[in-house]
Amino acid sequence: MNFLSVKSSNVHSVGYDEKNAILEIRFRSGGYYRYHDVKKDVFDKIGIAESVGKFVNESVVRGGYKHEKVSDNWRIAKDTLEAPEINQKTTAQPGEVANPTSFTT
């Protein structure tokens, strides 16, 4: 699965397996979760959300999807360090946190 990084203070990157309807999310805290039976439009909306963390929290984490924790620290995998960015929308100025949210893990 390929992962795309997003501009978020809480979410590092997301990946989607369209064939199996699986969404995987890597959080900046190190947590790595897999969500099942997620429609592609939910994944697509992550990349254009004004606040990625808020959208993920409200639509995925609290969305009632069957899920499991894949890892407590995904950063040990080498392929996660260079994910292309998909969320280009931000109002943050240099030095500010982009897309702050109230989401916590």
Backbone torsions as a table, in degrees:
resi	resn	phi	psi	omega
1	MET	NA	132.2	175.7
2	ASN	-88.2	141.1	179.9
3	PHE	-111.0	143.8	177.0
4	LEU	-116.4	129.5	178.6
5	SER	-77.2	153.7	179.8
6	VAL	-129.4	156.0	176.5
7	LYS	-84.0	104.1	-178.3
8	SER	-160.4	146.4	176.1
9	SER	-80.4	-11.9	-177.4
10	ASN	-117.5	-33.7	-177.2
11	VAL	-104.2	128.1	178.3
12	HIS	-87.2	-52.2	-175.6
13	SER	-157.1	159.4	-179.8
14	VAL	-133.6	149.8	175.9
15	GLY	-136.9	152.1	-177.7
16	TYR	-138.9	132.0	174.5
17	ASP	-106.3	99.7	-174.3
18	GLU	-66.0	-36.9	-179.2
19	LYS	-60.2	-40.2	-176.9
20	ASN	-104.7	1.0	-179.6
21	ALA	54.3	47.9	180.0
22	ILE	-113.4	127.9	175.7
23	LEU	-109.1	129.2	176.3
24	GLU	-117.3	137.1	-177.4
25	ILE	-127.5	130.9	174.9
26	ARG	-109.5	119.3	-178.0
27	PHE	-92.5	151.9	179.4
28	ARG	-62.2	-24.2	178.2
29	SER	-70.6	-13.0	-179.5
30	GLY	110.4	-19.2	179.6
31	GLY	-65.7	144.3	-178.2
32	TYR	-134.6	117.1	-174.6
33	TYR	-123.0	148.8	176.9
34	ARG	-117.9	127.3	-179.4
35	TYR	-115.3	133.2	-175.2
36	HIS	-102.2	152.9	176.7
37	ASP	59.6	40.2	178.3
38	VAL	-96.5	125.2	179.7
39	LYS	-70.6	151.1	-177.2
40	LYS	-60.3	-32.4	-179.0
41	ASP	-63.3	-28.6	175.5
42	VAL	-66.3	-45.9	177.1
43	PHE	-60.0	-45.6	-179.2
44	ASP	-60.4	-37.3	-178.4
45	LYS	-70.0	-24.8	177.8
46	ILE	-60.2	-43.3	-176.6
47	GLY	-69.2	-18.5	-178.7
48	ILE	-115.1	2.2	-179.0
49	ALA	-64.2	139.7	176.6
50	GLU	-63.0	-38.4	175.9
51	SER	-127.7	103.5	-177.4
52	VAL	-61.5	-47.0	-178.9
53	GLY	-59.8	-43.2	179.3
54	LYS	-65.0	-44.0	179.3
55	PHE	-62.4	-46.3	179.8
56	VAL	-61.0	-44.5	-179.8
57	ASN	-61.6	-49.0	-175.3
58	GLU	-76.2	-39.3	-172.2
59	SER	-96.9	-24.2	-177.6
60	VAL	-111.7	-62.3	-176.2
61	VAL	-58.4	-44.5	-179.7
62	ARG	-97.7	11.5	-175.6
63	GLY	-83.1	-1.7	176.7
64	GLY	81.8	13.8	179.6
65	TYR	-74.8	143.4	170.6
66	LYS	-63.7	134.5	-177.1
67	HIS	-151.4	165.5	173.6
68	GLU	-146.7	153.2	176.0
69	LYS	-83.2	123.1	-179.7
70	VAL	-84.2	-39.7	-175.9
71	SER	-159.9	154.0	172.8
72	ASP	-85.9	-19.2	-178.2
73	ASN	-149.6	91.7	-179.7
74	TRP	-72.8	-15.1	-173.8
75	ARG	-64.4	-14.6	-179.5
76	ILE	-74.5	-14.4	177.4
77	ALA	-83.0	128.5	-175.9
78	LYS	-65.5	-33.8	-173.7
79	ASP	-73.3	-2.7	-177.1
80	THR	-92.7	-5.1	-172.5
81	LEU	-78.8	-22.2	-176.6
82	GLU	-127.9	76.0	178.4
83	ALA	-96.8	132.2	177.6
84	PRO	-65.5	147.3	-175.8
85	GLU	-88.2	135.8	179.9
86	ILE	-113.0	-20.8	-178.1
87	ASN	-98.5	101.6	-177.3
88	GLN	-91.4	-9.4	-175.3
89	LYS	-85.0	121.7	175.3
90	THR	-157.0	152.1	176.3
91	THR	-113.1	4.5	-177.8
92	ALA	-73.2	144.7	174.8
93	GLN	-93.1	161.8	178.3
94	PRO	-50.9	132.0	180.0
95	GLY	91.3	-9.9	178.2
96	GLU	-96.6	159.0	176.3
97	VAL	-81.7	127.3	178.9
98	ALA	-82.3	140.8	175.6
99	ASN	52.6	55.1	177.9
100	PRO	-64.7	145.7	-179.1
101	THR	-139.8	173.1	177.5
102	SER	-98.1	8.1	-177.6
103	PHE	-69.4	134.6	174.3
104	THR	-132.5	150.8	178.5
105	THR	-110.5	NA	NA
